[in-house]
Amino acid sequence: MDNLDQDKLIVPSLEAVKDMDALVIVATGGHGTEELNARYPQPNVVVRDYVDFAEVFDFTDVFITNGGFGGVQLSLSKGVPLVVSGINEGKSDVNARVEHAGVGINLRTESPKPADIAAAVRKVLADPGWQSRARTMQAQFEGEDPAEAAAAVVESAVRRPTA
C-alpha cells in the first residue's frame, strides 16, 4: 500500500475536493486516520482506516487513486471512471492504460497539485463520456470468463513461431 506518505496523493486529493458538493471517502490503511479526521472536519469528508470499496463503488462517481492495479481493476469492474496519479511500482503502465482506454485522466506525476486533481475530477464529473467508457469496460469484464481469457493468452503464446 502506497499510503505512508500522505502528502503524495491523499492530502492533495482532500485539498482538491474537500469543499466540493460531494461525499468524499478516504481509506488510509491505518496510517494517520485520526490526524486526517482532525485536519479535515468537513461534514462531507469521511476518513477511515479501511473502506470496502467493492461496496462503495456502487455509489461512486469518480475514484482518485495512485493507479495500483487492484484498485483500478475493481473501480472499472464497477464502471467507475478514474483520476490516476502515480509513476512508481508499475503504476505508470497501469495509468497509461487508463488514459489510453479513455476511462480516466492520468495526471502523470507521483505528487499532483490539488488544483490539477480538482480540475480532473470536475472534468470527469462534467463529461458523461468518462462514465460511459468505464461502464463499457465494466460490461466487458462481466462478459469475459477470466480462466478462458488467460488460457487464450497462453495458447496464443505457445502457437507463436520461434525465430
MODELLER restraints for C-alpha pairs under 7 A, 6 or more apart:
rsr = mdl.restraints
at = mdl.atoms
rsr.add(forms.Gaussian(group=physical.xy_distance, feature=features.Distance(at['CA:3:A'], at['CA:28:A']), mean=6.41, stdev=0.5))
rsr.add(forms.Gaussian(group=physical.xy_distance, feature=features.Distance(at['CA:4:A'], at['CA:31:A']), mean=6.56, stdev=0.5))
rsr.add(forms.Gaussian(group=physical.xy_distance, feature=features.Distance(at['CA:8:A'], at['CA:110:A']), mean=6.58, stdev=0.5))
rsr.add(forms.Gaussian(group=physical.xy_distance, feature=features.Distance(at['CA:8:A'], at['CA:111:A']), mean=4.60, stdev=0.5))
rsr.add(forms.Gaussian(group=physical.xy_distance, feature=features.Distance(at['CA:9:A'], at['CA:111:A']), mean=6.11, stdev=0.5))
rsr.add(forms.Gaussian(group=physical.xy_distance, feature=features.Distance(at['CA:9:A'], at['CA:112:A']), mean=6.76, stdev=0.5))
rsr.add(forms.Gaussian(group=physical.xy_distance, feature=features.Distance(at['CA:12:A'], at['CA:112:A']), mean=6.96, stdev=0.5))
rsr.add(forms.Gaussian(group=physical.xy_distance, feature=features.Distance(at['CA:12:A'], at['CA:113:A']), mean=6.13, stdev=0.5))
rsr.add(forms.Gaussian(group=physical.xy_distance, feature=features.Distance(at['CA:12:A'], at['CA:114:A']), mean=4.69, stdev=0.5))
rsr.add(forms.Gaussian(group=physical.xy_distance, feature=features.Distance(at['CA:13:A'], at['CA:114:A']), mean=5.98, stdev=0.5))
rsr.add(forms.Gaussian(group=physical.xy_distance, feature=features.Distance(at['CA:13:A'], at['CA:117:A']), mean=6.37, stdev=0.5))
rsr.add(forms.Gaussian(group=physical.xy_distance, feature=features.Distance(at['CA:15:A'], at['CA:114:A']), mean=5.84, stdev=0.5))
rsr.add(forms.Gaussian(group=physical.xy_distance, feature=features.Distance(at['CA:16:A'], at['CA:114:A']), mean=4.55, stdev=0.5))
rsr.add(forms.Gaussian(group=physical.xy_distance, feature=features.Distance(at['CA:16:A'], at['CA:115:A']), mean=6.16, stdev=0.5))
rsr.add(forms.Gaussian(group=physical.xy_distance, feature=features.Distance(at['CA:16:A'], at['CA:117:A']), mean=6.02, stdev=0.5))
rsr.add(forms.Gaussian(group=physical.xy_distance, feature=features.Distance(at['CA:16:A'], at['CA:118:A']), mean=4.80, stdev=0.5))
rsr.add(forms.Gaussian(group=physical.xy_distance, feature=features.Distance(at['CA:17:A'], at['CA:118:A']), mean=6.24, stdev=0.5))
rsr.add(forms.Gaussian(group=physical.xy_distance, feature=features.Distance(at['CA:18:A'], at['CA:42:A']), mean=6.93, stdev=0.5))
rsr.add(forms.Gaussian(group=physical.xy_distance, feature=features.Distance(at['CA:18:A'], at['CA:45:A']), mean=6.57, stdev=0.5))
rsr.add(forms.Gaussian(group=physical.xy_distance, feature=features.Distance(at['CA:22:A'], at['CA:44:A']), mean=6.51, stdev=0.5))
rsr.add(forms.Gaussian(group=physical.xy_distance, feature=features.Distance(at['CA:23:A'], at['CA:44:A']), mean=4.78, stdev=0.5))
rsr.add(forms.Gaussian(group=physical.xy_distance, feature=features.Distance(at['CA:23:A'], at['CA:45:A']), mean=6.21, stdev=0.5))
rsr.add(forms.Gaussian(group=physical.xy_distance, feature=features.Distance(at['CA:24:A'], at['CA:44:A']), mean=5.94, stdev=0.5))
rsr.add(forms.Gaussian(group=physical.xy_distance, feature=features.Distance(at['CA:24:A'], at['CA:45:A']), mean=4.79, stdev=0.5))
rsr.add(forms.Gaussian(group=physical.xy_distance, feature=features.Distance(at['CA:24:A'], at['CA:46:A']), mean=6.08, stdev=0.5))
rsr.add(forms.Gaussian(group=physical.xy_distance, feature=features.Distance(at['CA:25:A'], at['CA:45:A']), mean=6.10, stdev=0.5))
rsr.add(forms.Gaussian(group=physical.xy_distance, feature=features.Distance(at['CA:25:A'], at['CA:46:A']), mean=4.83, stdev=0.5))
rsr.add(forms.Gaussian(group=physical.xy_distance, feature=features.Distance(at['CA:25:A'], at['CA:47:A']), mean=5.98, stdev=0.5))
rsr.add(forms.Gaussian(group=physical.xy_distance, feature=features.Distance(at['CA:26:A'], at['CA:46:A']), mean=6.20, stdev=0.5))
rsr.add(forms.Gaussian(group=physical.xy_distance, feature=features.Distance(at['CA:26:A'], at['CA:47:A']), mean=4.74, stdev=0.5))
rsr.add(forms.Gaussian(group=physical.xy_distance, feature=features.Distance(at['CA:26:A'], at['CA:48:A']), mean=6.22, stdev=0.5))
rsr.add(forms.Gaussian(group=physical.xy_distance, feature=features.Distance(at['CA:27:A'], at['CA:47:A']), mean=6.11, stdev=0.5))
rsr.add(forms.Gaussian(group=physical.xy_distance, feature=features.Distance(at['CA:27:A'], at['CA:48:A']), mean=5.17, stdev=0.5))
rsr.add(forms.Gaussian(group=physical.xy_distance, feature=features.Distance(at['CA:27:A'], at['CA:49:A']), mean=5.44, stdev=0.5))
rsr.add(forms.Gaussian(group=physical.xy_distance, feature=features.Distance(at['CA:27:A'], at['CA:50:A']), mean=5.18, stdev=0.5))
rsr.add(forms.Gaussian(group=physical.xy_distance, feature=features.Distance(at['CA:27:A'], at['CA:51:A']), mean=5.61, stdev=0.5))
rsr.add(forms.Gaussian(group=physical.xy_distance, feature=features.Distance(at['CA:28:A'], at['CA:48:A']), mean=6.29, stdev=0.5))
rsr.add(forms.Gaussian(group=physical.xy_distance, feature=features.Distance(at['CA:28:A'], at['CA:49:A']), mean=4.92, stdev=0.5))
rsr.add(forms.Gaussian(group=physical.xy_distance, feature=features.Distance(at['CA:28:A'], at['CA:50:A']), mean=6.58, stdev=0.5))
rsr.add(forms.Gaussian(group=physical.xy_distance, feature=features.Distance(at['CA:29:A'], at['CA:49:A']), mean=4.86, stdev=0.5))
rsr.add(forms.Gaussian(group=physical.xy_distance, feature=features.Distance(at['CA:29:A'], at['CA:50:A']), mean=5.63, stdev=0.5))
rsr.add(forms.Gaussian(group=physical.xy_distance, feature=features.Distance(at['CA:30:A'], at['CA:49:A']), mean=4.29, stdev=0.5))
rsr.add(forms.Gaussian(group=physical.xy_distance, feature=features.Distance(at['CA:33:A'], at['CA:47:A']), mean=6.31, stdev=0.5))
rsr.add(forms.Gaussian(group=physical.xy_distance, feature=features.Distance(at['CA:33:A'], at['CA:48:A']), mean=6.12, stdev=0.5))
rsr.add(forms.Gaussian(group=physical.xy_distance, feature=features.Distance(at['CA:33:A'], at['CA:49:A']), mean=6.04, stdev=0.5))
rsr.add(forms.Gaussian(group=physical.xy_distance, feature=features.Distance(at['CA:36:A'], at['CA:47:A']), mean=6.93, stdev=0.5))
rsr.add(forms.Gaussian(group=physical.xy_distance, feature=features.Distance(at['CA:37:A'], at['CA:47:A']), mean=5.96, stdev=0.5))
rsr.add(forms.Gaussian(group=physical.xy_distance, feature=features.Distance(at['CA:57:A'], at['CA:75:A']), mean=6.65, stdev=0.5))
rsr.add(forms.Gaussian(group=physical.xy_distance, feature=features.Distance(at['CA:57:A'], at['CA:78:A']), mean=6.23, stdev=0.5))
rsr.add(forms.Gaussian(group=physical.xy_distance, feature=features.Distance(at['CA:57:A'], at['CA:80:A']), mean=6.90, stdev=0.5))
rsr.add(forms.Gaussian(group=physical.xy_distance, feature=features.Distance(at['CA:58:A'], at['CA:78:A']), mean=6.50, stdev=0.5))
rsr.add(forms.Gaussian(group=physical.xy_distance, feature=features.Distance(at['CA:60:A'], at['CA:80:A']), mean=6.58, stdev=0.5))
rsr.add(forms.Gaussian(group=physical.xy_distance, feature=features.Distance(at['CA:61:A'], at['CA:80:A']), mean=6.13, stdev=0.5))
rsr.add(forms.Gaussian(group=physical.xy_distance, feature=features.Distance(at['CA:62:A'], at['CA:80:A']), mean=5.83, stdev=0.5))
rsr.add(forms.Gaussian(group=physical.xy_distance, feature=features.Distance(at['CA:62:A'], at['CA:81:A']), mean=5.25, stdev=0.5))
rsr.add(forms.Gaussian(group=physical.xy_distance, feature=features.Distance(at['CA:62:A'], at['CA:82:A']), mean=5.49, stdev=0.5))
rsr.add(forms.Gaussian(group=physical.xy_distance, feature=features.Distance(at['CA:63:A'], at['CA:80:A']), mean=6.76, stdev=0.5))
rsr.add(forms.Gaussian(group=physical.xy_distance, feature=features.Distance(at['CA:63:A'], at['CA:81:A']), mean=6.42, stdev=0.5))
rsr.add(forms.Gaussian(group=physical.xy_distance, feature=features.Distance(at['CA:63:A'], at['CA:82:A']), mean=4.77, stdev=0.5))
rsr.add(forms.Gaussian(group=physical.xy_distance, feature=features.Distance(at['CA:63:A'], at['CA:83:A']), mean=6.13, stdev=0.5))
rsr.add(forms.Gaussian(group=physical.xy_distance, feature=features.Distance(at['CA:64:A'], at['CA:82:A']), mean=5.88, stdev=0.5))
rsr.add(forms.Gaussian(group=physical.xy_distance, feature=features.Distance(at['CA:64:A'], at['CA:83:A']), mean=4.72, stdev=0.5))
rsr.add(forms.Gaussian(group=physical.xy_distance, feature=features.Distance(at['CA:64:A'], at['CA:84:A']), mean=5.90, stdev=0.5))
rsr.add(forms.Gaussian(group=physical.xy_distance, feature=features.Distance(at['CA:65:A'], at['CA:83:A']), mean=6.40, stdev=0.5))
rsr.add(forms.Gaussian(group=physical.xy_distance, feature=features.Distance(at['CA:65:A'], at['CA:84:A']), mean=5.06, stdev=0.5))
rsr.add(forms.Gaussian(group=physical.xy_distance, feature=features.Distance(at['CA:65:A'], at['CA:85:A']), mean=6.38, stdev=0.5))
rsr.add(forms.Gaussian(group=physical.xy_distance, feature=features.Distance(at['CA:66:A'], at['CA:84:A']), mean=5.42, stdev=0.5))
rsr.add(forms.Gaussian(group=physical.xy_distance, feature=features.Distance(at['CA:66:A'], at['CA:85:A']), mean=4.65, stdev=0.5))
rsr.add(forms.Gaussian(group=physical.xy_distance, feature=features.Distance(at['CA:66:A'], at['CA:86:A']), mean=4.67, stdev=0.5))
rsr.add(forms.Gaussian(group=physical.xy_distance, feature=features.Distance(at['CA:67:A'], at['CA:84:A']), mean=5.39, stdev=0.5))
rsr.add(forms.Gaussian(group=physical.xy_distance, feature=features.Distance(at['CA:67:A'], at['CA:85:A']), mean=6.23, stdev=0.5))
rsr.add(forms.Gaussian(group=physical.xy_distance, feature=features.Distance(at['CA:67:A'], at['CA:86:A']), mean=5.87, stdev=0.5))
rsr.add(forms.Gaussian(group=physical.xy_distance, feature=features.Distance(at['CA:67:A'], at['CA:91:A']), mean=5.23, stdev=0.5))
rsr.add(forms.Gaussian(group=physical.xy_distance, feature=features.Distance(at['CA:67:A'], at['CA:94:A']), mean=6.21, stdev=0.5))
rsr.add(forms.Gaussian(group=physical.xy_distance, feature=features.Distance(at['CA:67:A'], at['CA:95:A']), mean=5.71, stdev=0.5))
rsr.add(forms.Gaussian(group=physical.xy_distance, feature=features.Distance(at['CA:68:A'], at['CA:91:A']), mean=5.95, stdev=0.5))
rsr.add(forms.Gaussian(group=physical.xy_distance, feature=features.Distance(at['CA:69:A'], at['CA:94:A']), mean=6.42, stdev=0.5))
rsr.add(forms.Gaussian(group=physical.xy_distance, feature=features.Distance(at['CA:76:A'], at['CA:134:A']), mean=5.85, stdev=0.5))
rsr.add(forms.Gaussian(group=physical.xy_distance, feature=features.Distance(at['CA:76:A'], at['CA:137:A']), mean=6.45, stdev=0.5))
rsr.add(forms.Gaussian(group=physical.xy_distance, feature=features.Distance(at['CA:76:A'], at['CA:138:A']), mean=5.65, stdev=0.5))
rsr.add(forms.Gaussian(group=physical.xy_distance, feature=features.Distance(at['CA:77:A'], at['CA:138:A']), mean=4.66, stdev=0.5))
rsr.add(forms.Gaussian(group=physical.xy_distance, feature=features.Distance(at['CA:77:A'], at['CA:141:A']), mean=6.22, stdev=0.5))
rsr.add(forms.Gaussian(group=physical.xy_distance, feature=features.Distance(at['CA:78:A'], at['CA:138:A']), mean=5.94, stdev=0.5))
rsr.add(forms.Gaussian(group=physical.xy_distance, feature=features.Distance(at['CA:79:A'], at['CA:131:A']), mean=6.77, stdev=0.5))
rsr.add(forms.Gaussian(group=physical.xy_distance, feature=features.Distance(at['CA:79:A'], at['CA:134:A']), mean=4.60, stdev=0.5))
rsr.add(forms.Gaussian(group=physical.xy_distance, feature=features.Distance(at['CA:79:A'], at['CA:135:A']), mean=4.13, stdev=0.5))
rsr.add(forms.Gaussian(group=physical.xy_distance, feature=features.Distance(at['CA:79:A'], at['CA:137:A']), mean=6.86, stdev=0.5))
rsr.add(forms.Gaussian(group=physical.xy_distance, feature=features.Distance(at['CA:79:A'], at['CA:138:A']), mean=4.97, stdev=0.5))
rsr.add(forms.Gaussian(group=physical.xy_distance, feature=features.Distance(at['CA:80:A'], at['CA:131:A']), mean=6.33, stdev=0.5))
rsr.add(forms.Gaussian(group=physical.xy_distance, feature=features.Distance(at['CA:80:A'], at['CA:134:A']), mean=5.76, stdev=0.5))
rsr.add(forms.Gaussian(group=physical.xy_distance, feature=features.Distance(at['CA:81:A'], at['CA:103:A']), mean=5.26, stdev=0.5))
rsr.add(forms.Gaussian(group=physical.xy_distance, feature=features.Distance(at['CA:81:A'], at['CA:104:A']), mean=5.28, stdev=0.5))
rsr.add(forms.Gaussian(group=physical.xy_distance, feature=features.Distance(at['CA:81:A'], at['CA:130:A']), mean=5.90, stdev=0.5))
rsr.add(forms.Gaussian(group=physical.xy_distance, feature=features.Distance(at['CA:81:A'], at['CA:131:A']), mean=5.47, stdev=0.5))
rsr.add(forms.Gaussian(group=physical.xy_distance, feature=features.Distance(at['CA:81:A'], at['CA:134:A']), mean=5.40, stdev=0.5))
rsr.add(forms.Gaussian(group=physical.xy_distance, feature=features.Distance(at['CA:82:A'], at['CA:103:A']), mean=6.45, stdev=0.5))
rsr.add(forms.Gaussian(group=physical.xy_distance, feature=features.Distance(at['CA:82:A'], at['CA:104:A']), mean=4.27, stdev=0.5))
rsr.add(forms.Gaussian(group=physical.xy_distance, feature=features.Distance(at['CA:82:A'], at['CA:105:A']), mean=6.37, stdev=0.5))
rsr.add(forms.Gaussian(group=physical.xy_distance, feature=features.Distance(at['CA:83:A'], at['CA:104:A']), mean=5.41, stdev=0.5))
rsr.add(forms.Gaussian(group=physical.xy_distance, feature=features.Distance(at['CA:83:A'], at['CA:105:A']), mean=4.85, stdev=0.5))
rsr.add(forms.Gaussian(group=physical.xy_distance, feature=features.Distance(at['CA:83:A'], at['CA:106:A']), mean=6.11, stdev=0.5))
rsr.add(forms.Gaussian(group=physical.xy_distance, feature=features.Distance(at['CA:83:A'], at['CA:120:A']), mean=6.57, stdev=0.5))
rsr.add(forms.Gaussian(group=physical.xy_distance, feature=features.Distance(at['CA:83:A'], at['CA:121:A']), mean=6.72, stdev=0.5))
rsr.add(forms.Gaussian(group=physical.xy_distance, feature=features.Distance(at['CA:84:A'], at['CA:95:A']), mean=6.18, stdev=0.5))
rsr.add(forms.Gaussian(group=physical.xy_distance, feature=features.Distance(at['CA:84:A'], at['CA:105:A']), mean=6.16, stdev=0.5))
rsr.add(forms.Gaussian(group=physical.xy_distance, feature=features.Distance(at['CA:84:A'], at['CA:106:A']), mean=4.91, stdev=0.5))
rsr.add(forms.Gaussian(group=physical.xy_distance, feature=features.Distance(at['CA:84:A'], at['CA:107:A']), mean=6.07, stdev=0.5))
rsr.add(forms.Gaussian(group=physical.xy_distance, feature=features.Distance(at['CA:85:A'], at['CA:106:A']), mean=6.04, stdev=0.5))
rsr.add(forms.Gaussian(group=physical.xy_distance, feature=features.Distance(at['CA:85:A'], at['CA:107:A']), mean=5.12, stdev=0.5))
rsr.add(forms.Gaussian(group=physical.xy_distance, feature=features.Distance(at['CA:85:A'], at['CA:108:A']), mean=5.76, stdev=0.5))
rsr.add(forms.Gaussian(group=physical.xy_distance, feature=features.Distance(at['CA:85:A'], at['CA:109:A']), mean=5.55, stdev=0.5))
rsr.add(forms.Gaussian(group=physical.xy_distance, feature=features.Distance(at['CA:85:A'], at['CA:110:A']), mean=5.86, stdev=0.5))
rsr.add(forms.Gaussian(group=physical.xy_distance, feature=features.Distance(at['CA:85:A'], at['CA:112:A']), mean=6.86, stdev=0.5))
rsr.add(forms.Gaussian(group=physical.xy_distance, feature=features.Distance(at['CA:86:A'], at['CA:92:A']), mean=6.07, stdev=0.5))
rsr.add(forms.Gaussian(group=physical.xy_distance, feature=features.Distance(at['CA:86:A'], at['CA:108:A']), mean=6.55, stdev=0.5))
rsr.add(forms.Gaussian(group=physical.xy_distance, feature=features.Distance(at['CA:86:A'], at['CA:109:A']), mean=5.55, stdev=0.5))
rsr.add(forms.Gaussian(group=physical.xy_distance, feature=features.Distance(at['CA:86:A'], at['CA:110:A']), mean=4.41, stdev=0.5))
rsr.add(forms.Gaussian(group=physical.xy_distance, feature=features.Distance(at['CA:87:A'], at['CA:108:A']), mean=6.84, stdev=0.5))
rsr.add(forms.Gaussian(group=physical.xy_distance, feature=features.Distance(at['CA:87:A'], at['CA:109:A']), mean=6.15, stdev=0.5))
rsr.add(forms.Gaussian(group=physical.xy_distance, feature=features.Distance(at['CA:87:A'], at['CA:110:A']), mean=5.59, stdev=0.5))
rsr.add(forms.Gaussian(group=physical.xy_distance, feature=features.Distance(at['CA:95:A'], at['CA:106:A']), mean=5.95, stdev=0.5))
rsr.add(forms.Gaussian(group=physical.xy_distance, feature=features.Distance(at['CA:96:A'], at['CA:106:A']), mean=6.97, stdev=0.5))
rsr.add(forms.Gaussian(group=physical.xy_distance, feature=features.Distance(at['CA:98:A'], at['CA:104:A']), mean=5.59, stdev=0.5))
rsr.add(forms.Gaussian(group=physical.xy_distance, feature=features.Distance(at['CA:99:A'], at['CA:105:A']), mean=5.77, stdev=0.5))
rsr.add(forms.Gaussian(group=physical.xy_distance, feature=features.Distance(at['CA:99:A'], at['CA:106:A']), mean=5.71, stdev=0.5))
rsr.add(forms.Gaussian(group=physical.xy_distance, feature=features.Distance(at['CA:102:A'], at['CA:130:A']), mean=6.74, stdev=0.5))
rsr.add(forms.Gaussian(group=physical.xy_distance, feature=features.Distance(at['CA:102:A'], at['CA:133:A']), mean=6.57, stdev=0.5))
rsr.add(forms.Gaussian(group=physical.xy_distance, feature=features.Distance(at['CA:103:A'], at['CA:130:A']), mean=5.48, stdev=0.5))
rsr.add(forms.Gaussian(group=physical.xy_distance, feature=features.Distance(at['CA:103:A'], at['CA:133:A']), mean=5.57, stdev=0.5))
rsr.add(forms.Gaussian(group=physical.xy_distance, feature=features.Distance(at['CA:103:A'], at['CA:134:A']), mean=5.07, stdev=0.5))
rsr.add(forms.Gaussian(group=physical.xy_distance, feature=features.Distance(at['CA:104:A'], at['CA:130:A']), mean=6.54, stdev=0.5))
rsr.add(forms.Gaussian(group=physical.xy_distance, feature=features.Distance(at['CA:105:A'], at['CA:120:A']), mean=6.50, stdev=0.5))
rsr.add(forms.Gaussian(group=physical.xy_distance, feature=features.Distance(at['CA:124:A'], at['CA:130:A']), mean=5.92, stdev=0.5))
